[in-house]
C-alpha cells in the first residue's frame, strides 16, 4: 500500500473514481476542462500496485474566526471504490492529511459530511447550521420607498468581494473568497443574476445573487450592510411577484426576517451543514482573539484526540487581560485533575463559537466544575457561525 499525492498521470483514475462515488458523468469536453484545472498536489490517494483505491482533496482556504483570517484546510472529494471500502483507507488518509495540514501551518479544517457520525470518529464536529426560508410572494416583506437605487448589472467581483468580506467577517466559519473562488462560484454554484443596492450617496451597501427557475426565485446570497439595504433588496425582489410564486433563500441562524414580516408564518427549516475540527490547538489558540478580562484567565484543559496525538494531553490555557492566548503542554502532579476536559470534537465546537462552554458543561460534553466552565465562557466572544459556500 502506498499513500501519496496524485500526479498529473493519475487524473483519469481520479475522475473515474469521483464519477462513480458521487454519481455524475462528464462529457469529453467537460473532462478536458477539468484536466486543465486539476491540481494533483491537493489530492491524496491510497494506491495498491499502482491502482487508486481511495482519495481525498485538501483545498487551501481561509476562514473568518473571531474577526481574524485563519488558514483552513477544506476536505472534499473523499471517495473509495466499493471493493476497497472498510479497509481503513479513508481513515489513513484523514490522519495523514491532519499531519500534513499541521506541518503546513493550517490549524483548522472543515468539510461537508456524507455522514456526521463517520467524521465525528476522526474529530470533526458540527459547527454551523442555517435557516432556509420558503416565502410565498404574498408574504414578502412590504415594499418601501428607499432612497438610492437597486441596479441589475454584470457581476463586479471587486465590488461584490468588498461587500461580502465586510458581511462575512461578522461571523465565525465563513470563507475568505479569492478572485478565483468568486469566478468559480458565479460560473457554477451561484450563476444567474446580480443586483446591487446603492445608497443615496452612490455607495454600494448590499447585493443579491439570484436566478429564476420554474416560477421560483432562488436567492443564492443576500448581503447587506444595514437594514435599509435589506429593505431595498426585498423591495426589488417583490417586484418579481408577477413572475414567481415563491422565493427560497438561506440565512444565518441569527437572522430576524420572520419578526420583521407582517405575517411570519413562512416556511422555515433549520439545516445542519458543515463540520469543523481544530487541527493544531496550540497554533489555533495563539491566533485566537479572546475577550479581554480584568485580570486574565488561566485554566488547565485535558484534550482527547487520538487521531492527532499532538493535541492530546494536558494543557495550560492562559489568556491575558488584553485577550492574547497561549496553550502550553503541562504535566500535572500525580492524582491531580485538570480544570476542564473534553474531546477534540467538543473543543472544536467550543472554539468555533457554535456552542458555549457553559452549555457544553451542562450537556456533559465539557467535564469540570461549572465555575471553571464559566471562566472559559467569559473569554470566548459570542459570535454566530455561518457559511455561505460549499466545497
C-alpha positions as CSV (number, residue, x, y, z in Angstrom):
1,X,0.0,0.0,0.0
2,X,1.2,3.5,-0.9
3,X,-0.2,6.8,0.3
4,X,0.9,9.7,-1.8
5,X,-0.1,12.9,-3.6
6,X,-1.6,12.2,-7.0
7,X,0.3,13.1,-10.2
8,X,-0.9,14.5,-13.5
9,X,-0.9,11.0,-14.9
10,X,-3.4,10.0,-12.2
11,X,-6.1,12.4,-13.5
12,X,-8.2,9.9,-15.3
13,X,-8.2,7.4,-12.4
14,X,-9.2,10.2,-10.0
15,X,-12.0,11.4,-12.2
16,X,-13.3,7.8,-12.8
17,X,-13.4,7.3,-9.0
18,X,-15.2,10.6,-8.4
19,X,-17.8,10.0,-11.1
20,X,-18.6,6.6,-9.6
21,X,-18.7,7.7,-6.0
22,X,-20.7,10.9,-6.5
23,X,-22.9,9.6,-9.3
24,X,-22.3,12.1,-12.1
25,X,-20.8,11.9,-15.5
26,X,-18.7,14.3,-17.6
27,X,-18.8,14.8,-21.3
28,X,-15.5,14.5,-23.1
29,X,-15.3,18.3,-23.3
30,X,-16.0,18.7,-19.6
31,X,-13.4,16.1,-18.8
32,X,-10.8,18.1,-20.7
33,X,-11.8,21.3,-18.9
34,X,-11.4,19.5,-15.6
35,X,-8.0,18.3,-16.7
36,X,-6.8,21.9,-17.2
37,X,-7.8,22.8,-13.6
38,X,-6.6,19.6,-12.0
39,X,-4.3,20.3,-9.0
40,X,-2.7,17.0,-8.1
41,X,-0.7,18.5,-5.3
42,X,-4.0,19.0,-3.4
43,X,-5.2,15.4,-3.8
44,X,-4.0,12.4,-1.8
45,X,-4.6,8.8,-2.7
46,X,-4.1,5.3,-1.4
47,X,-2.7,3.0,-4.1
48,X,-2.2,-0.7,-4.2
49,X,0.0,-2.0,-7.0
50,X,-0.4,1.5,-8.6
51,X,-4.2,1.2,-8.6
52,X,-6.0,4.1,-6.9
53,X,-8.3,2.7,-4.2
54,X,-9.3,5.9,-2.3
55,X,-8.7,9.6,-2.4
56,X,-9.5,13.0,-0.9
57,X,-8.7,16.6,-1.6
58,X,-7.4,19.2,0.8
59,X,-8.3,22.7,-0.6
60,X,-6.1,25.5,0.9
61,X,-8.6,28.2,2.0
62,X,-9.0,31.0,4.6
63,X,-11.8,31.2,7.2
64,X,-13.0,34.1,9.3
65,X,-12.9,33.3,13.0
66,X,-13.4,35.9,15.7
67,X,-12.6,38.6,13.2
68,X,-9.3,37.1,12.0
69,X,-8.4,35.1,8.9
70,X,-7.3,31.5,9.6
71,X,-5.5,29.2,7.1
72,X,-8.1,26.4,6.7
73,X,-7.9,23.0,5.0
74,X,-11.2,22.2,3.2
75,X,-11.6,18.4,2.9
76,X,-13.5,17.4,-0.2
77,X,-13.9,14.6,-2.7
78,X,-13.5,11.8,-0.2
79,X,-14.1,8.7,-2.2
80,X,-13.3,5.0,-2.3
81,X,-14.1,2.1,-4.7
82,X,-16.7,-0.2,-3.1
83,X,-14.5,-3.3,-3.3
84,X,-11.8,-1.4,-1.3
85,X,-14.1,0.0,1.4
86,X,-13.9,-0.8,5.1
87,X,-10.2,-1.5,4.9
88,X,-9.2,1.7,6.7
89,X,-8.1,3.6,3.6
90,X,-10.1,6.7,4.3
91,X,-9.0,6.7,8.0
92,X,-5.4,6.6,6.9
93,X,-5.9,9.4,4.5
94,X,-7.7,11.6,7.1
95,X,-4.9,11.0,9.7
96,X,-2.3,11.7,7.1
97,X,-3.7,15.0,5.9
98,X,-4.2,16.2,9.5
99,X,-0.4,15.9,10.0
100,X,0.2,17.4,6.6
101,X,-2.0,20.4,7.4
102,X,-0.3,20.9,10.8
103,X,3.1,20.8,9.2
104,X,2.0,23.4,6.7
105,X,0.6,25.9,9.2
106,X,-3.1,25.0,8.9
107,X,-4.7,24.9,12.3
108,X,-8.4,24.3,11.4
109,X,-10.2,22.2,8.9
110,X,-13.8,21.8,7.7
111,X,-15.9,19.6,5.4
112,X,-19.4,18.8,4.2
113,X,-20.1,15.3,5.7
114,X,-21.9,12.5,3.9
115,X,-22.3,11.1,7.4
116,X,-21.9,13.2,10.6
117,X,-21.3,10.0,12.6
118,X,-18.4,8.9,10.4
119,X,-16.4,12.2,10.6
120,X,-17.1,12.6,14.3
121,X,-14.9,9.5,14.8
122,X,-12.0,11.5,13.4
123,X,-12.6,14.6,15.4
124,X,-14.8,16.8,13.2
125,X,-17.9,18.3,14.7
126,X,-21.0,20.1,13.5
127,X,-20.2,23.8,13.7
128,X,-22.8,25.6,11.5
129,X,-26.5,25.4,10.7
130,X,-28.5,27.8,8.6
131,X,-32.2,28.7,8.2
132,X,-33.8,28.0,4.8
133,X,-36.8,30.2,4.1
134,X,-39.6,29.4,1.7
135,X,-41.7,32.5,1.3
136,X,-44.8,32.9,-0.9
137,X,-44.9,36.2,-2.8
138,X,-47.9,37.3,-0.8
139,X,-45.8,37.1,2.4
140,X,-42.8,39.0,1.1
141,X,-41.7,42.0,3.2
142,X,-43.7,45.1,2.3
143,X,-42.3,47.3,-0.4
144,X,-40.8,50.5,0.9
145,X,-39.7,53.7,-0.7
146,X,-35.9,53.7,-0.1
147,X,-33.5,56.4,-1.1
148,X,-30.9,55.2,-3.5
149,X,-31.4,52.5,-6.2
150,X,-31.1,48.8,-6.9
151,X,-29.3,48.1,-10.2
152,X,-29.3,44.8,-12.0
153,X,-25.9,44.5,-13.6
154,X,-23.0,42.3,-14.5
155,X,-21.1,40.9,-11.6
156,X,-18.3,43.2,-10.5
157,X,-16.1,40.9,-8.4
158,X,-14.1,43.5,-6.6
159,X,-17.3,45.3,-5.5
160,X,-19.1,42.1,-4.5
161,X,-16.0,40.9,-2.7
162,X,-15.8,44.1,-0.6
163,X,-19.4,43.8,0.5
164,X,-19.1,40.1,1.1
165,X,-16.0,40.3,3.2
166,X,-17.5,43.0,5.4
167,X,-20.5,40.8,6.0
168,X,-18.7,37.5,6.3
169,X,-16.2,38.8,8.8
170,X,-19.0,39.3,11.3
171,X,-19.4,35.6,11.6
172,X,-17.3,32.6,12.5
173,X,-16.7,30.0,9.8
174,X,-17.3,32.0,6.7
175,X,-14.8,31.7,3.9
176,X,-12.5,34.5,2.7
177,X,-13.0,34.3,-1.1
178,X,-10.2,34.7,-3.6
179,X,-10.8,36.1,-7.0
180,X,-10.6,32.5,-8.4
181,X,-13.2,31.4,-5.9
182,X,-15.5,34.2,-6.9
183,X,-15.2,33.3,-10.6
184,X,-15.9,29.6,-10.0
185,X,-18.9,30.5,-7.7
186,X,-20.5,32.8,-10.2
187,X,-19.9,30.4,-13.1
188,X,-21.1,27.3,-11.3
189,X,-22.9,27.1,-8.0
190,X,-24.4,30.7,-8.0
191,X,-25.0,31.5,-11.6
192,X,-27.8,33.8,-12.6
193,X,-28.3,37.5,-12.0
194,X,-26.7,40.1,-9.8
195,X,-28.4,43.1,-8.3
196,X,-26.6,45.8,-6.2
197,X,-28.2,48.4,-3.9
198,X,-26.6,51.8,-4.0
199,X,-27.4,54.2,-1.1
200,X,-28.3,57.9,-1.5
201,X,-24.6,58.7,-1.6
202,X,-24.0,56.4,-4.5
203,X,-22.0,53.8,-2.4
204,X,-22.9,50.1,-2.8
205,X,-24.1,48.7,0.5
206,X,-25.8,45.4,-0.5
207,X,-26.2,42.8,-3.2
208,X,-28.1,39.7,-4.2
209,X,-27.2,36.8,-6.4
210,X,-30.3,35.0,-7.7
211,X,-31.9,33.1,-10.5
212,X,-35.4,32.3,-11.5
213,X,-36.5,28.8,-12.4
214,X,-40.0,27.3,-12.8
215,X,-41.6,30.4,-11.1
216,X,-39.3,30.1,-8.1
217,X,-37.0,32.9,-7.1
218,X,-33.8,31.2,-5.8
219,X,-31.8,33.8,-3.8
220,X,-28.2,32.4,-3.6
221,X,-26.9,35.2,-1.5
222,X,-28.3,38.3,0.1
223,X,-25.6,40.5,1.7
224,X,-26.4,43.9,3.3
225,X,-24.5,46.4,5.5
226,X,-27.6,47.9,7.1
227,X,-31.4,47.5,7.4
228,X,-32.1,50.0,4.7
229,X,-30.1,47.9,2.3
230,X,-32.1,44.8,3.2
231,X,-35.4,46.6,2.8
232,X,-34.3,47.9,-0.6
233,X,-33.2,44.5,-1.8
234,X,-36.5,42.9,-0.7
235,X,-38.5,45.7,-2.4
236,X,-36.6,44.8,-5.6
237,X,-37.4,41.1,-5.1
238,X,-41.0,41.9,-4.5
239,X,-41.2,43.4,-8.0
240,X,-41.0,39.9,-9.4
241,X,-44.4,39.0,-8.0
242,X,-45.9,38.5,-11.4
243,X,-43.1,36.2,-12.4
244,X,-42.7,33.9,-9.4
245,X,-44.8,32.1,-6.8
246,X,-42.3,32.0,-4.0
247,X,-38.7,32.7,-3.0
248,X,-36.2,30.3,-1.5
249,X,-33.2,31.6,0.4
250,X,-30.7,30.8,3.1
251,X,-29.9,32.9,6.2
252,X,-27.8,32.7,9.3
253,X,-29.3,31.4,12.5
254,X,-29.4,34.9,14.0
255,X,-31.5,36.3,11.1
256,X,-34.6,38.2,12.2
257,X,-36.6,38.2,9.0
258,X,-39.7,36.5,10.4
259,X,-40.0,39.1,13.2
260,X,-40.0,41.8,10.6
261,X,-42.8,40.4,8.5
262,X,-46.4,41.3,8.9
263,X,-47.2,37.6,8.7
264,X,-44.3,35.5,10.0
265,X,-45.9,32.2,9.0
266,X,-43.4,31.4,6.3
267,X,-41.6,28.1,5.7
268,X,-38.6,27.8,7.9
269,X,-36.2,24.8,8.0
270,X,-33.0,24.5,10.1
271,X,-30.3,22.7,8.2
272,X,-27.3,21.1,9.8
273,X,-24.5,22.0,7.4
274,X,-20.7,21.8,7.7
275,X,-18.4,20.2,10.3
276,X,-15.1,21.7,11.6
277,X,-12.1,20.5,13.5
278,X,-9.1,22.1,15.2
279,X,-6.0,20.6,13.6
280,X,-3.4,22.2,15.8
281,X,-4.8,23.5,19.1
282,X,-1.6,25.3,20.1
283,X,-1.4,27.3,16.9
284,X,-5.1,27.8,16.8
285,X,-5.2,29.4,20.3
286,X,-2.2,31.6,19.6
287,X,-4.0,33.3,16.8
288,X,-7.4,33.4,18.6
289,X,-8.9,36.8,19.6
290,X,-10.1,36.1,23.1
291,X,-12.3,38.6,25.0
292,X,-10.4,41.0,27.3
293,X,-10.9,40.4,31.0
294,X,-10.0,42.4,34.2
295,X,-7.3,40.0,35.4
296,X,-6.8,37.4,32.6
297,X,-7.6,33.7,32.9
298,X,-5.6,30.5,33.5
299,X,-7.1,27.1,33.2
300,X,-5.8,23.5,32.7
301,X,-7.5,21.7,29.9
302,X,-7.3,18.0,29.1
303,X,-7.9,17.1,25.4
304,X,-8.6,13.7,23.9
305,X,-7.6,13.4,20.3
306,X,-6.3,10.0,19.2
307,X,-6.2,10.9,15.5
308,X,-4.0,14.0,16.1
309,X,-1.8,12.9,19.0
310,X,0.0,16.3,19.1
311,X,-3.3,17.7,20.6
312,X,-3.7,15.0,23.2
313,X,-2.9,15.5,26.8
314,X,-3.0,18.3,29.5
315,X,-2.6,21.9,28.6
316,X,-2.3,25.3,30.3
317,X,-4.6,27.8,28.7
318,X,-3.5,31.3,29.5
319,X,-5.4,34.3,28.4
320,X,-4.0,37.8,29.2
321,X,-6.2,40.7,30.3
322,X,-6.0,42.1,26.7
323,X,-7.2,38.8,25.2
324,X,-4.0,37.1,24.0
325,X,-4.0,33.4,24.5
326,X,-1.4,30.6,24.7
327,X,-1.8,26.8,25.0
328,X,1.2,25.1,26.5
329,X,1.6,21.4,27.4
330,X,1.8,20.8,31.2
331,X,2.5,17.7,33.3
332,X,0.1,17.6,36.3
333,X,1.1,16.2,39.6
334,X,0.1,12.6,40.2
335,X,-3.5,12.4,41.0
336,X,-4.2,16.0,40.1
337,X,-7.2,16.7,37.8
338,X,-7.4,19.4,35.1
339,X,-10.0,22.2,35.5
340,X,-11.8,21.0,32.3
341,X,-11.6,18.1,29.9
342,X,-13.2,17.1,26.6
343,X,-12.5,15.5,23.3
344,X,-11.3,17.5,20.2
345,X,-14.9,17.5,18.8
346,X,-16.2,19.4,21.8
347,X,-13.2,21.7,21.8
348,X,-13.7,22.5,18.2
349,X,-17.4,23.3,18.6
350,X,-16.5,25.5,21.6
351,X,-13.7,27.4,19.9
352,X,-15.6,27.9,16.7
353,X,-18.3,29.6,18.7
354,X,-21.0,27.0,17.8
355,X,-21.6,26.1,21.5
356,X,-20.6,27.9,24.7
357,X,-18.5,26.4,27.5
358,X,-21.4,26.8,29.9
359,X,-23.8,24.8,27.5
360,X,-21.2,22.1,26.9
361,X,-20.6,21.7,30.6
362,X,-24.3,21.4,31.2
363,X,-24.6,18.8,28.5
364,X,-21.8,16.8,30.0
365,X,-19.6,17.3,27.0
366,X,-17.1,19.5,28.8
367,X,-16.2,17.9,32.1
368,X,-15.2,20.0,35.1
369,X,-16.8,22.4,37.5
370,X,-19.4,24.9,36.4
371,X,-17.2,27.7,37.8
372,X,-14.3,26.7,35.5
373,X,-16.6,26.5,32.5
374,X,-17.9,30.0,33.3
375,X,-14.3,31.2,33.4
376,X,-13.7,29.8,29.9
377,X,-17.1,31.1,28.7
378,X,-16.1,34.6,29.8
379,X,-13.1,34.8,27.5
380,X,-14.6,33.4,24.3
381,X,-16.5,36.1,22.4
382,X,-20.0,35.1,21.4
383,X,-20.2,35.2,17.6
384,X,-22.7,33.5,15.3
385,X,-21.4,30.8,13.0
386,X,-22.3,30.8,9.3
387,X,-21.1,29.5,5.9
388,X,-22.4,30.7,2.5
389,X,-20.3,28.3,0.4
390,X,-19.9,24.6,-0.4
391,X,-16.9,22.6,-1.4
